[in-house]
């Protein structure tokens, strides 16, 4: 029998999706599963985006430009300008989701055996992208008790070796919801300059900030970082268009852009309909995003309040994105999460979480934690907290 590659066998499973078949089996038995495991918003996408797809008069779906249409890239520059980020259309490569943007970037700047430094816990798929690019993740642990704030610059600097090529983070963070400050982003930019590294920041949750005293600061706003800074972006979460799979890699480094474009040529072009919808979404009134942020703020407060009342449960208090890390009074949160789907229901309902150990690279961390997305309405979030409380009371393996 032909053998599967070591790279393929070593690719880590997604903690977000690895329990899906157990959820499907529960649904087949008639149990309603509340999905808090994945960042799939239930908020409607902008009507402008949906109408473009449903009311178009195209008679042909041709290939587009590998870097994405000029019209969409111009629309993105207008969006960034409103956030005080000055970018030209030629400094953007449109990608099939933020995932492809990160994949293009890592493959453009890293060789096999190179290293990338990431504060953990981090978006679980970063492990997969690194493995696919044959590079090694060097984690720097941030702590639950510190609300997952950035570890000290001194600690991060000790991780830098001759093989280090990248500092990578998500701001605000998936999975912790921590918003890195202007001072933290600037300090990391200083490290990137000092050691001639790329500083890649995934900014797909930029709009979702829950403290009026805080604001998002982009890696592209750091002075003097023009050759080092790369922003990863997407319409998925901002406009509830996860299935559109439209992202962007943004940089002022011309050599990097030229290299990444060669990878873009391999997949020919982004999807035509998705680009049309994404361009239309950018024309949605400001009230759309302000309404979405208001809704997520209410959901966050409701969820944190409900979870905090459950005996033995500890919950982080995110300042951005739409996730929180929850510590449960169990030995193994992944085993518990599976049990919720295979052996438990309350009034014919159960909940699905993402076990947090998969968001860490350091062995032994996150085994009592889950990531929860506040992607359901407030009534459903209250209900899921009630189901969790009943499940913890019934669980035999504390």
Buried (B, 14 or more C-beta within 10 A) or exposed (E): EEEEEEEEEEBBEBBBBBBBEBBEEBEEEEBBBBBBBBBBBEBEBBEBBBEBBEEEEEEEEEEBBBBBBEEBBBBBBEBBEEBEBEBEBEBBBBBBBBBBBBBBBBBBBBEEEBBBBBBBBBBBBBBBBBBBBBBBBBBBBBEBEEBBBBBEEEEBEEBBEEBBBBBBBBBBBBBBBBBBBBEBBBBBBBBBBEBEBBBBBBBBBBBBBBEEEBEBBBBBBBEEBEBBBBBBBBBBBBBBBBEBBBBBBBBBBEEBBEBBBEBBEEEEBBBBBBBBBBBBBBBBEEEBBEEBBEBBBBBBBBBBEBBEEBEEBBBBBBBBBBBBBBBBBBEBBBBBBBBBBEEBBBEEBBBBBBBBBBBBBEEEBBBBBBBBBBBBBBEBBBBBBBBBBBBBEEBEEE
